[in-house]
Amino acid sequence: MTAKGIDYKALCEKLLQAESEDAVTQILNSHGLLDPSHWKPLGNMPNNRSMVDNQAADPAGAQVEKIVNSIDAVLTKECLLKKISPSSPAAPQTMLAAAEKFFGIKEGNLANITAKELTRLAENIQIIVTGTKPNPCYIIIDKGEGQTALRFEDTFLSLTKSNKGSIPFVQGKFNCGGTGVLPFCGSHGYELIISRRHPDIPSDPSVPNLNDSTHAFWGFTIIRDLPASAKIYNTKTYVYLAPGGAIPFFDEKEVLAIPEVGKESLGAEGETEGETEGPASHKKDMPQPYKVGLQHGTIVKLYNYQWPARSIATREVRYELERYLYKLCLPLRIVETRAGFHANYFATTVSGTAVTISKDQEKNFLEDNFPQGGELRREGIGAFPITVALYRERKNQEDKSAKSSKRLPKGLYFTINGQVHFQVGPEFFVTRGLNYEFLKNTLLVTVDCSGINEDVRDRLVMPSRDRLRKLAEFELILDTIVADLKDRASLRAINDARKLQRVKEALTTDAVQDVLQSLINKNPVFASLFNNGKGLRLPTAPTSAPGPAFKGKFPPTFFHFGNEKTETNKSFPIDRTCAVELETDAINDYFELPDPKDRGELQIVPAYHERWNLSEGKLRIVFRAPSNGKIGDSAKVAITITDPCTKKQWINHVNLTFTEGGKEAKPGTRPPAPPKNQKIGALGMPKFVLVYKAQWEDPAYNFDEHSALKISKNDDESYIFFINMDNVYLHNELLHRKDDKKEEAKFAFQWGLVLVALGVLEELKAKRKDAEEGAATPSLSIEEQVGLFSAGVARVIIPTVINLMETMSTMETKPG
């Protein structure tokens, strides 16, 4: 179809195959379409910049909104094909229920289908990367419901209309998230949209008898930003192409938009290792774009998309997207078509981080008895399940028993319907008293907020869906997460074991201890650093010999209290918590198994619990008195576990009694107090580990030539100091010293850093003494601040502490 001499079909094909924003500008200019008269403001809002530019702050998060819209479109199409009104009570009420009803995926959990089924389903939604390595273009294609040209302005190009607000099983209800990609589309904000309605569904489900003359045609438009310098609007405004005030359309059976991918070029689901930019071990044909036709659905192309994912898409793009796609109800495919890459495959199926973790568990990449589950609950907020996944550490690049920490999902994720709405980095695990320094780069904790109180969720979740409002409820949720993680003995045990592994050499000697004692005798400043009333626990061996690794059973055979009791009594202050533990032989993820026919069911009635978790043969439940509870009140709580396989049921009871209030106790296991007749040592020996260049890339250190020192805090408030012995300033000093003086310089460097760091620590702790406990997480911990400060200290540390040498020279050498 043509209008004013323009062949819209040819124009659409040119725009689709253009691989840069400059090419798009040339095409539009050659047709006289850059004139502002051919463009209309997005959402019919001349001042739409404030809404569009206030979406996702991250380019990966913005592109995820397009994927979510594609999933919505595929589910809605299937609903309409089954003659079910999407907004009716007969429609599925959740995305997961829709995936089960329309695609036969049990509970919408992709872990319940085969790899072959995943590959087939992934053809419904694809991300194709075209263009060049430095300036990629991204094409998102879905075989969903599609839209007619007449409906573009009410769907793709609207900003405030509630198009999907009445459909319970879709995610994109804010009607603006899809525009979040525009600020990342080159310097002009170019986004191409092509769509055709599925022929067997109505043009507008809300108007069944609507006569839409464009129903059988392809519609298309392109969005761009019109700068303020154009003098059309007062500020930059996003506009879309509508020559003559209408969306262009054309008649064609299909649009060639899908790449041709050979079977050998398609990687296995979850495969992320092996891609390189050098010669591959065996050559595969690069997929060719624009070879396979799409007969209905939607095509979106983002030109010169700006994000840091510059490497091959099957690895880098996948990794970036999965930071936001924790649990998908439908898989998608990523296809790399850019020239210059050499790899084992060029297309891969993405099914979300949760499925990746499940596959990695099968490959033994996770620590034993992980992932672990549980549930957190706070009155007025609701219940929110928690999942803890801990990966094994990789010893070196040749270690095939573990994955590289650079590509591991890590940190704290908050999800709603499987999409990550907010995340905190690994640094969270060393704040709020957690001290999981040696777990942080391999630990992922996911909290599912889908089921929390709807009003609370609406207050917490922002339309951008990449952050949460820091309200009082958010702090309560964080406090409960921290309490749960402190309760998990397996995390503490593995953190301690990893710490011990790094302490490979003797940390103290009699000679060094004598030197420090001499300094303390001479100068009370040094005494204040060590004589703090606490003995320092030597991390040379575990406090007790580890027992055999826990091996759970499925199905389990028992749940009971100690000595096989089924009832216990607990009295506790009304403003504190108390915990009970049921012994069991159940596997750790018994209550989180993908298949509902296998998954155990836990009921706690009445729901006076704050959290529970199942770990290594212990079902730990923490109770808190309800807000309307009174001193002297009692309650009998029934804990019922039902196994769907054996139909067996275990019922245990806890008799709770609320007593007079007391000071709130911190969660987690406290170290036992020393016997009264045991004297705490006045001298606590600092402990340090020497680190060399070959170890710099270890995530536990992350050193470079200017790094000097890193600190790790023990549970007893003592420290381990990791010293960079390949520091550039130390090397410079060693170059100018005779051989017999080099050891003195090394000693001065090591102990000078430790002593200065201890002094700085004491000063910083004093300044933070009055800070409110549980305040917002600082950007850097005290230990990290000292680490940065020590890099500057390293420039001058040796001349300033050379008196250490003088102290040693006056001492008598003890006989060995």
N, C-alpha and C positions, 0 to 999 in steps of 0.2 A: 504494500500500500504506500502511496506517495502523497505528500502534501507540500505545496509551494515548491515543487521540484525536488524534494528530498525523498530518496528511497530509504525508508526507515529500516527495512530489513538489512540492507547493505551497511547503513550507518551503525546499526546495533552490532553486526558482525565485526566491523572495524574497531569499535570501542572495546568489544570483548577481547579481541586479540591484540590490542595495544598493550605494550609491556612497560610503559613509563608514563608519568603524568605529562611530560613534554609531548609525547605522541598523542595523548588525549587532547591536549590544547590545540595541536595542529589539526586534528580531525574536526574538532568543533569549529575552529576558525575557518577551515576550508568550506564549511557548510553555512557560514554566517550565523552560527548559533551562540557566539559569545556575547552578543548584544543582550544587555540586561532585560530587554523586553520579553525575551523568551524564557525567563526564569521566574519562579514564584518562591516566596519564603517558605522554608520547611515548617510544617505545622501551622501554616498561615499566621506565623508569628514573626514580624519583622525583627524583634529583639530576642531571637532564639538562642543567641550565643550563651546567655547565662544558664540555660538549661542544658544545651549540648555539651559545653565545655566543663560542666560540673558532674560528668559521669565518671567512669573508671579512670584512676590516675595511672594505671599500668596498661600498656598496650596488649599484653596477654589477657588480662582481665576483661578488657574491652572486647576483644575478639571472642571470648567465651560467651558473651551475650548473644552474638550471632549464632553460635552453636546451640545455645539454649532455645533461641527462636526457631531454629531448624528442627530440633526435637519436638517442640510444640506443634510445628506444622505437620510433621509426620504423624504424630499421635492424633491430631485433629482430623486429618484426612481419613485415617482408619476408622475413627468414630463415625464420621459422616457416611463412609461407605457401608457401614453396618446399620445405616438408617437410624442412628441414635443422635438426638440433639445434644451437642456437647455441654450445654448449660442445664440439661434436665437431670432429675434425680436418677434416671436410668444410666447416666454416664458414670464412668469410674471417678472416684473422689480424690485420687492421688495419681501422680505420675507413675509410681511403681505399679499401682493397680491397673493403670491403662496399659503399661507394657505387658503385664501378665495377660490381660483380657485380649489384646489385639495381636500380640506376638508370641504368646505361650511361654513367656519368661517367668518362672516361678518367683513371685513377689517382686518382680522387676529387677532381680539381682542377676547381673550378667555372669556371676560365678557359677550359676546353675545351668549354663548352656555350654555346648562344646565349642572348640576353637573353629570348627568348620561353620557352625551356625553364626558365630561372631563375625567371621569373614563375610558371610552372605548378608547379614544385617547391616554391616558397615557400608554397603553400597548405597544405602539410603541417604547418608550424610557424608560428604567428602570435603576435605580441605586440600586444594591443589596450590602448590607454590610454583610460580612462574617468574619471568623477568630475569634478573641477574643476581649474583651473590650479594653485591653491596646494596642493590635497590630491588628487593623482591616485591612481587605482587601476590596477593592471597585471594583465591577464589573459593567461596563457600557455596556448595551446591547441595540442595536437598530435594528429594522426591516426595515432597509434602503436598499440602493442599493447593499451594499456589494462589495467586490473586489475579483478578481481571484488571485490565487497564483502568476501568472506571472506579475500581476499589483501591487503587494505589494510594490516593490521597487520604483515605480513611484508615489505611493499614500501615504500609511501609513509611509513608511520609507524614504521619500524624505524630503529635507529641503529647497531647493531653487526653485523647479519647480513650475510654476504657474498653478497648476491643476484646480483651480476654479476661476481664475482671470477673465475669460470671462463669468461667470455665474452671472447674476445680482442679483438673489434672494437668494444667500447664504452669510453667514457671514465670514466663515473661508477662507480668501484670502491670508493671509501672509505665509501660508504653513510652519509654524514652531510652532504655538501656542500649538498644541497638544503634543509637546515634553516637555512642561512646567511642566508636572507632574513628570518627571523622577527624578529630584533632591529630591523629597519628597517620593520616593519609597524606604523605608528602607535604608540600608547601601550599597546595591548593584545596586539600580536603576532598579529592575526587573519590566517589564511590558509585559504581555502576550497579543498578538493580534491574534484573530481567525476570519476568515471571509469567506463568500461564496456569490458569485454573485447571484442576483435574476435571476431565469432561463429565464424570459421573456424579459430581456433587454440586449442590446449588451454589450460585454466585455469592449469595449472602445468606447464611443459615437463618439469620434473624428475620429475613424477608423471603420466605420460601417461593413466592410467585413472582419475584423480581425478574423483569425482562432485561437482562444485561446484554447489550449488543456486542460487547467485546469478550464474551465468555470463551469463545473458541480461539481467540487470538493471543499472541504474545505481546505483553506490554513491557516497556522499558523506560528508564530515565537515568539521569546521572546527577548526583549531588555534588556541590562544590561550595567553598566559602567565598562570599563576595566581600572584599575588604572595604573598610571604611573609606579608603582613598578613592573608591569608585563613586563616592558622593551620592549613592542611591539611598542608603540607610545611615543612621547616625553612628552605628558601630558595625563591626564585622557581623555578617548575617549568613547563615547557611541557606542555600537556595537549591531548587531542583529544576531540571529542564522540562518545560511544558510549552512547546511552540503553539502559539494560538490559544494558550490557556488550557491545553489538554495534554494528557500523557500519550506519547506516541505508541502506536501498536502496528502489528503486521501479522499476516497469515502465513504460517509455516508449520509443518507436521512436527519438526523437532529442531532444536538448536544444538550444534556441535560444540559441546562445552566440557565433556568428561574426557579425561585422558585415557589412552590405551595402555593398560598395564599387563605385562606378561606374568604368568604364574610364577616364574622364577624370580621376578622382581618384587614379589609381595612377601614381606617378612612375617614371621610367626607373631601371633598376638603377644604383646608384652615384651618383645625382643627389643632391647635398647643398646646392646653391646655390639661392637664389631665394625661400626661404620668408621670410615677414615676418609681423609681428603687426599690420600696418596693412592697408589695402585692397589686395587682390590685383589684378593687372593684368586678370584675368578670373576671374569667380566660378565656383567649383566646389561641388558639393553635398557637405556634410559626411557622411562615412560614418555609418550608423546601426547602433548595437550591438544585439546580441540579435535579429537578423533571420533568420539562416541556421542551419539545424540541423546539429549534429554527431552522427553515428550511432554512433561508437565512438572511443575514445581518451581523452584526459585534459584536464581544464580546471583550471587553478590560478588563483585570484584573490588578489592581495595588496592589502590595504586601506590607504589613506593612506600609501603607500610613501614613505619619506623619503630622497630624494637630491636633489642640486642641479639635476637636469635639469628645469627649470620651463618651458622654451620648448617649441615645437612638437616632437612626438615624432619626426617624420621627419627632424629635424635633430639635436636635442640628445640624445635617447635613442639614436639611431643612433651618434652620436659617442662617447658614454659606453660603449656595449656593444662597439664595435669596438676599444676599447683592450684588450679581453681576447679578442676573436675575430679572430685574425690570419688563419687559414686554415680555413674551414668546408668540410665535405664535403657538407653540405646547406644550402641557403639558407633564410632565414626572412623573414617579412613583418612590418613595423611599421605599425600603423594608428592614426591619431589620430581620436578621436571627441569630444573635449572642446569645448564651445562657446567661442566668443570668438576663435578663430584664423582668420586669413585667409591663404590660401596658394595656390600654384600646384598643389599636390597634397597629399593627406592620407594616402597609403599609399606605402610604398617597400619594395623588396626589398634585403635585406642579405645579402651573400655573403662578407664578411670583408675585412680590410684588404688582404690580398695581391691580391685581385681588384680592389679599388678602385685600388690602385697601378698595376695593369696597365692599367686603363681610363684613368687619368690620364696614363700614358705615351703612350697613343694620342692623347690630347688635347694632348700636348707640354707638360704641366705640370711634367715633370721635367727636370733638367739633361740636356744631351746625354750619351749613352752611360750613362745610368742607367735602371734599377737595375743594380747589379753583384753578382756572386755570388762564391763561393769555398767553401773548406772548411778548418776548423781541426781539429787533431788533437793530443791529448796522450796519452802512454803511460799506461795504466791507467784512462783516462777514456773514450777512444774518439773517434770523429769527430763533428763537429757543423757542419753547413753554415751559412754566413753569407750574408745578403743585405743590401746597402747601397743604400738609396733616398734620393736627394737631390732635393728639389723646388727649383724656381726661386723667387727672391725676388719678392714683389709690390711694385711701385714705389709704388702708391697704391691707393685703393679703386676707382678707375676702371680699373685695369689688369686686363684679361681674359685676359692671357697666363699668369697665375699664380693660385694659390689663396691665400686668406687663411691666414696661419700659425696663426691661432687654432684652425682646424679641421684642421690637418695632423696626421697621426700622426708622433710625434717621440720621440726617446729611444732607449733600448736595451731590446729585448724578448727574453725567453727563452721559447720556446714548446715545448710537448710535444703532439703530435698536433694542431697548429694552434691550441691554446688558450694564451694568454699566462699563464705561471705566475709571472712576476716581471718587473718593469720598473724601469728607472732613468731618471730624467728627463733632459732635454736638458743639464743641468749636467754630466753625465758627460763630455761632449765637450770640456770645458775643464779636465779633471783628468787626473792621471797623465801629464802631459806632452803631451797631445793638442793643446791650444790652438786648437781649432776654434771660436773664439768667434763667427765670422760664418757658421757652418754650423748651429749647434746647434738653431735654431728651425725648420729645414727638413730635418733629417736623421733618418732612421729606420734603425737597424741591428737586424736580427733574427737571432737565433741559435737554430737548431733543435736542441733537446736530446733529441729522440725516440729517436735511435739511440745515445746514450751508454751506457756500461756500466750494466746494469740495477741492480746493487747500488749503484753510485754515485748513480744517479738516485733510488733509493728513499731514500738518505740525504739527498739535497739537497732533494727535493720534500716540502713539508709538506702535511698533509691539507687545509688551507685552500686550497691551490693558488693563492695570490696572493703568495707569497714563497718564497724559497729559504734554506736554512740556510747561513750564512756559514762554510763549512768550507774546509779547505785546497784541496780540488778546485775550489771556487768561485773562489778567488783565482787559481788556475792558469788557469782558463777566462778570467777577466777580463784577466789578463796577456797571454794569447794574442790576445784580441780587440783590445786596445790595440796590440800589435805589428802586427797586420794593418792596422789603420786608419792607423797611422803609415806603413806601407809604401805606401799608396795615394797616388801622386803627384797624381792627379786631384783628390782631396779638398784637398790642400794648395794646389794651384794655384787652385781656385775660392775657397777661404777667403781667399787673398791678393788675388785679384781683387776680391772683395767689400770687403775692407778698403780697397783703393786707391780704390774708387768713393766711399767716404765721405770720403776725404781730398781735398776739393775746393779747398782754398785753401792758400796758402803757409803752411807750418808754422813757418818760421823767417825772421827778417830780420837784416840786419847790425846794426841798432840793438839788437834784443833780445839778440843774441849778445854785444854789447859790454856791455850791462847785466849779464848773467849772469857774464861774465868779470870785471867790476869787483867783483861780490859775492864771487866766488871768491877774488880777490886780497885782499879785506878780511877775509874770515872763513873759516877752514879747515873749518868745519862744512859750508858749501856745497860746498867742494872734495871732501869725502868722498862727497857724493851723486853727483857726476859722474865723478870720476877713479877709475873702477873697473876700468880696464884693458881695457875693451871699447869698440870703436867702435860707434856707433849707425847702423844702416842706414837711410837715408832712404827711406821708402816712397812715392817719387814716381813710380817706373816699374818695371816688371818687370825682373828681372835679365837676361832675354833675350826677344827678340821671340817671341810665341806662334806656333806653327806652325798649319797648317790643321787644323780639327776632324777627329778620327778618324771614319771611316765604315767600319764593319765589314761583312763579307759573310756571307751565308747562302745555301748552305752555304759554309764556309771552303775555302780552296785550299791552305793550307800551315801547318805547325807545325815550326819548326826553330830551332836556335841561330843566333847571328850568322854571317854569311857562308855561310848555308845549311848549316852543319854539323849533323850528327845525333848527335854525341857530344862530350862535354866532360869535363874532369877538375877536381875540386875537393878541395883539402886544407884542413882547418880544425881548430882545437882541439876536443878531444873534449867540452869543457863549453860550447861556443858553438854558434852556428847559422851556416849559410851559405845563400846564395840563388843560384838560377839563373833565367834568363829565356829563355823560348822566344818567338820572334817569330811572329806569326800575323796573319791578316786576319779572324779570327772576330769576330762581334758579342759584346759584353760578356756578355750573358746566354745564351751558347751552351750552357752546361752546366746551365742552369736553365729552359729552354724548357718550357712546360706540356705539350706533346704529346710523349710518348716517341718517336714516330716522327721527330721533328725534333731532339730533344735529343742533344747530343754526350755521349760517355762517356769519362771520364778514369780511367785505372788507373795507379797508381804502385806498383811492386813491386820490392823489398820496401818496406813502408810506413814509411820512415824520415823522412817529411815531417811537419812540425809544422803547416803551413798552406799554402794556395795560393789565388790569386785571378787572375781574368782581367780585364784592364782596358786598353782602348785599344791593342790590338795586342801586349800583353805578358802571357804566362802565367807568372806569378812563383811559384816553388815554393821554400819555405824548409825546409831539412833540419836535423835534429838527430840526433846519435848515439843509438842505443838504450841503455837503462840497463845492458845487459850488454856494451856495446862496450868495447874495449881500445885503448890507444894503439898505433898501427901497423896496426890492422885496416883493411881496405878492403872496399868493397861496390860492385857494379855495379847501379845502379837503372835499371829500364826505365820510361819514361814513354810510355804508349800512349794515343793519342786515336783513337776510332772514330766515324765519321760514319754514322748510320743511313740517311740519305737516299742518299748516293752509295756506301755500303759501303766507302769509302776508309778507310785506316788509316795513321796516322803513328806511327812508333816512334823515340824518341830515347833515348839512354843518358847517364847521369851516373856517372862513376867517383869514388866518395867515398873519401877516406883521412882517418882520424882521427889527429890529431897531439897533441902535448903540450898540456895545458890552459892556458887563459889567462883573463884577466878578462872576465866576461860583458859583451858589448857591448849597448847599448840599441838597440832596433829603430828603424827609420826612417832617412831620409837625413840625414847630418850635413852642416852647411855646410862648404865647403872652408876649410882653414886659410890664413891670409894668408901671402904670401911673407915669408921671414926678414928681408928688407931693408925691408919695409913697416912703418911705425910706426903703431901704433894711436893714434888721437886721444885726447889727455888729456881733452878736453872733449866729452862726448856731449850734444848738444842735445836736450832733451825735445821731443816733438812732440805737438801737441794739435789737436783739431778742435772748432769751436764748434757747438753744437747749440741749436736754437730750438724754441719750443713746437709748431710745426707738425710737428716730427719726433719728438715725445715718444712717440707710439704705435709707432714703429718698434721691432720686437722686439729689434733690436741695442742700443737704448738703454733703453726702458721707463722713461722719466723721468716725474716729476710736478713740481709747483711747489717741492717741498722738495729734490728731487734736486740734487746739486751736480756730481758727477763720476763717470765710469765709466772703467775702465782695461782695455786690451787688451794682452796680451803678445805680442811677436814671437818668432820662432824663435831670435833671437840674444839673448834675455833683455832686450831693450829694451822700452819701453812707448809706447803712444799713449794720450793723455788726452783724453776726450770731455767738454767743459765745458758745463754747462747755463746758457746766457746769459739764460734767462728764469726764473732762480731768484728766489723771492719776496724773499729777503734782499738780493740785488743790486738788485732793483727798488726796494726801500725806500730803499737808500742813494742810488740815482740821483735819487729824488724830492726829496732834500734837498740836492742839489749843483747848483751853477751849470753851465751848459753846458760851459764850458771845463775843468771838473773831472770831468766824467762819464767822459771817456776814461781819465783817470787811475784812476778807481775800477774801470773794467772791466779795465784792465791789472793792477791790484792783485788783483782777484778771480781772474783767470785764472792768473797766475803764482804768486800766494799759494797757491792750491789745489794747483798742480802741485808746488811746493817742499815744502809740508807733506806731501803724499801720498808724495813720494819719501822723505822722512825716515821716515814711518810704514812704508813698504814695507821699507826697510833694517832697521828694528827688528824687524818681524814675521819677515822672512827669517832674521835672526840667531837668533831664538827657536826657529825650526823647523829650524835647521841640523842638529841631531842627530836629527831624527825619522827613523824607519826608512823607507827608500824602498819604495814599493809598499804602504804601510799603507792601511787602509780609507779610502774616499773621504770627505773632510770635508764637512759640510753646506754650508759656504761656502768658496770659494777665498780666498786672500790678497787678490786684487784686489777681490773682492766685499765683503770686510770693510772694506777701505779706502774703497770707495764709500759704505758705510753711515756710516762714521766721518766722512767729509767733509761729510755733510749737517749735522752738528753744527758742524763747523769753519766752515762757511759763515756762521754767525751772527756770528762775530767776526773773520773773516779780514781784512777791509779795514783796520780800525784797526791790526791787528798787523803788517801788511806795508807800511804807508804809506811806510816808509823806502825802498821801491823807487822811489817818486816822487822822493825826495831824491837818490837815485843818478842817476836820469835827468836831473834838473835841473842837475846839475853837469857833465854830459857835453856835449861839443861836437857839434853836428849835422854829420854827414858830408855832403859834397856829393853830390848824386845823380848 
